[in-house]
Amino acid sequence: MRLVIMADTHLPKRARDLPAALWTAVDTADVVVHAGDWVNEALLDALTARSARLIGVYGNNDGPELRARLPEVARTDLDGLRIAVVHETGPAGGREHRAAARFPDTDVLIFGHSHIPWDSEAPGGLRLLNPGSPTDRRRQPYASYLTAEVTGGRLDAVTLHPL
């Protein structure tokens, strides 16, 4: 099962559209995950139309229309892999411990907010992933998104794609 993971798209404030390479990845993914800060419902509608399956949450920059359509936290099981998605996890310091305490029955936590790619493991084995932003790199050398594979309840081939 192929995953495409993104967050902090901020459309149309930071860009008019997602990069073409990301749309290509969306079109071939089994599951698309968006960890919040969409800003505009048009992207939610477009990703819903083009994704085989879409999992999303709202972020701090998302207004009442998006909050009415999306949860603050999404949880799902993908082929035995327990995944949670949330926008904010707080400061980088102590993130793994806070996440492990908040999501004890989770294998992978996908989050956004910082626009900084992140891949770490908490005590107990919780994997934390942040794809960065495909449209607003902030202090990073490039904008980015993630892809991954889920096979037999395991997360494999996690790849950061610079844009």
Secondary structure as UniProt FT lines:
FT   STRAND          2..6
FT   TURN            11..14
FT   HELIX           20..28
FT   STRAND          31..34
FT   HELIX           41..50
FT   STRAND          54..56
FT   TURN            60..61
FT   HELIX           64..69
FT   STRAND          73..78
FT   TURN            79..80
FT   STRAND          81..86
FT   TURN            93..94
FT   HELIX           95..102
FT   TURN            104..105
FT   STRAND          108..110
FT   STRAND          118..121
FT   TURN            123..124
FT   STRAND          127..130
FT   TURN            138..139
FT   STRAND          144..151
FT   TURN            152..153
FT   STRAND          154..162
//
